[in-house]
Every structure is written in structure tokens, then in C-alpha cells.
């Protein structure tokens, strides 16, 4: 017999990713549960712990999240009643967006931004999307295109330097997103304010 205790936060993180509001989540209680996927994850957890955790904490957390996801997807019931979409608090959103603005030309990894918000990776990703109305990656691309269009209009920098200053890896990367979002080439915007 193997007994596994999951942190409620891990189950809630999996539930949020699957569209459950934690206040509307109920897991069916079944002490005689026979689920092959749950058993495989449980035995993988047991083997990792018995071996002295050679793969480290991220591996254990990944298995815990996989187990949580399986339990939620297979055994969760939505509690009746109105559900509200959870979002980032105004202060957390401001902290994240201020950091993005100040570091558009740098690395804006999901992990770093989740730490700035003080949330788990998966939970932050979901809440940011609900708050901003777009996934984080799209939000960052839009902000970079807006920064690039301002710099291009000023005409002080060559297009290649504008791309780097706006956080794009290459001028062609910037050009693709500028065309997609603004419908024009960067050269069409360059020096418009002069």
C-alpha cells in the first residue's frame, strides 16, 4: 500500500489550469480507487524517494502536479453555483507589468515573472491570462512592438538597434511581429516624427 498526501496548493494549481475555480472544486472520495495512471505516478514517487531523490525537487513537484492533474481531470466535480474568474490583484499585476516595461529589452521568462508576482508558474500563467485578456507571451510581444514603433518613429536609431532595444533577438523577428500587429514594415515607421 502506498499513501500519498498532496499539498492543497498543488491540487488547486492543477484545477486552475483546467478551468476550475477552487471554490467550486470537489474531489470524489473513493477509498477503493483503482486507476492505472495514478498507480504509475505513485510508484514513480515512491521510487524517487527511496533512491534519495536523485532527480531533485522539481521532479517530485512535477510528479505531484501530474498526480493532481489526473485526480482533478478524472475525479473532480464542479460544485453548483456561480463561479468567478480569478485574476491577479491590482498590485501584483502592476508589479509584473512595471517589471516588463523596465526590462523589455531583457529576458522576461515566465518563471521570473511568476516569482515577481509571488505565485507558482502554472497559477501565474492562468491568472495573468485572465487579467490581461491575452497570454503573457502575446502581452510581451505587443509591448515590444509598441516600444519598437515609438523608437522607429523617433528615427534616432538604426532599425537593427531598435530591434535589440525593444527586446527582439533580430531585426527580422521584430519585422515579422510589427507587420502582424501593425500591418506595416518597420522601415515604413522609421523616422515618421522627423
LINKA-V407384 format. One record per backbone hydrogen bond with DSSP energy under -0.5 kcal/mol. NH is the residue of the N-H (numbers start at 0). CO is the residue of the C=O. If there is no record, write none. Layout:
NH;CO
NH;CO
This chain:
3;1
5;3
9;6
10;6
11;7
12;8
13;9
14;10
15;11
16;12
17;13
18;15
19;14
23;20
24;21
25;76
27;74
29;27
32;29
38;34
39;35
40;36
41;37
42;38
43;39
44;40
45;41
46;42
47;43
48;44
49;45
50;46
51;48
52;47
55;52
58;54
58;55
59;55
60;56
61;57
62;58
63;59
64;60
65;61
66;62
67;63
68;64
69;65
70;66
71;67
72;68
73;69
74;70
75;71
76;25
78;23
78;76
87;126
92;88
93;89
94;90
95;91
96;92
97;93
98;94
99;95
100;96
101;97
102;98
102;99
103;100
105;102
107;105
112;108
113;109
114;110
115;111
116;112
117;113
118;113
123;119
124;120
125;121
126;122
127;123
128;124
129;125
130;126
131;127
132;128
138;134
139;135
140;136
141;137
142;138
143;139
144;140
145;141
146;142
147;143
148;144
149;145
150;146
151;147
152;148
153;149
154;150
155;150
160;157
161;157
162;158
163;159
164;160
165;161
166;163
167;162
172;169
173;169
174;170
175;171
176;172
177;173
178;174
179;175
180;176
181;177
182;177
182;178
183;177
187;184
188;184
188;185
189;185
190;151
191;188
192;152
193;190
